[in-house]
């Protein structure tokens, strides 16, 4: 997932593994946003959890049978 800093306009990617962990922690705490630190200016960026869920890989469905 590509994220752009609101302050310095630096663009960077979040890996799928990071997204899976971040979405799990955010849903556990019932949060709407996850904060990511910019790699350039080190300011906090709010990323919506709903948007992160779109880019995170789907959990494998367990067979009910």
C-alpha positions as CSV (number, residue, x, y, z in Angstrom):
1,X,0.0,0.0,0.0
2,X,1.4,3.4,-1.0
3,X,1.2,6.2,1.6
4,X,2.1,9.8,1.0
5,X,3.1,12.2,3.9
6,X,0.8,15.2,4.3
7,X,3.7,17.4,5.4
8,X,6.8,16.6,3.3
9,X,5.0,14.8,0.4
10,X,7.4,11.8,0.7
11,X,5.8,8.6,-0.7
12,X,6.5,5.2,0.7
13,X,5.1,1.7,0.8
14,X,3.6,-0.4,3.6
15,X,4.2,-4.1,3.2
16,X,1.4,-6.7,3.3
17,X,2.8,-8.2,6.5
18,X,2.7,-4.8,8.2
19,X,-0.8,-4.2,7.0
20,X,-2.0,-7.5,8.4
21,X,-0.5,-6.8,11.8
22,X,-1.8,-3.2,11.8
23,X,-5.3,-4.1,10.9
24,X,-5.4,-6.9,13.5
25,X,-4.3,-4.4,16.3
26,X,-6.7,-1.7,15.1
27,X,-9.7,-4.0,15.0
28,X,-8.7,-5.4,18.4
29,X,-8.7,-1.9,19.9
30,X,-11.7,-0.8,17.8
31,X,-9.8,2.0,16.1
32,X,-10.7,3.8,12.9
33,X,-7.2,5.1,12.1
34,X,-3.7,3.7,12.4
35,X,-0.8,6.0,12.8
36,X,2.3,5.5,10.6
37,X,5.5,7.5,11.1
38,X,6.9,9.2,8.0
39,X,10.3,7.8,6.9
40,X,11.5,11.3,5.9
41,X,10.2,13.9,8.4
42,X,9.1,11.4,11.2
43,X,5.7,13.0,11.7
44,X,2.7,10.9,12.4
45,X,0.3,10.1,9.4
46,X,-3.2,8.8,10.0
47,X,-4.2,6.0,7.7
48,X,-7.8,4.8,7.8
49,X,-8.2,1.2,8.8
50,X,-10.9,0.7,6.1
51,X,-8.4,1.6,3.5
52,X,-5.8,-0.7,4.9
53,X,-8.3,-3.6,4.9
54,X,-8.7,-3.2,1.1
55,X,-5.0,-3.7,0.6
56,X,-4.4,-6.4,3.2
57,X,-4.6,-10.0,1.9
58,X,-7.7,-11.9,2.7
59,X,-7.4,-14.5,5.6
60,X,-7.7,-18.0,4.3
61,X,-11.3,-19.3,4.8
62,X,-11.5,-22.4,7.0
63,X,-13.5,-25.3,5.7
64,X,-16.7,-25.9,7.7
65,X,-17.4,-29.5,7.0
